[in-house]
Amino acid sequence: MANDKIQLLYEDDSTYYLVYYSKGNVLASIAAEENSQVIQLKEGSEQRKEAQLYVYKIITKDPELDTIVLRINGESTPIDRVTSI
């Protein structure tokens, strides 16, 4: 698990946690697009020596939003690991 930069943990059908490691500062936003929740992460260009942990709680109240899409700096990015908690 230590090599996974991006993890999605799910508690139930409506509560998720996105866990992200980055050496830069990260700003996050979320929006609905069709049947997806799109999570946008923007990394700053300034880099630290050590990666910092960022955790975002996502609550889905609309059952039609059945897909999570992750974009980092505008690029569609796969999630390394999806796990229940």
Protein Blocks (a to p, Z undefined) as FASTA:
>chain_A
ZZpmbdcddfblmbccdddddfbdcddddddehjbccddddddfbdcfbdcddddddddf
bfklmcccddeehiacddfbdcdZZ
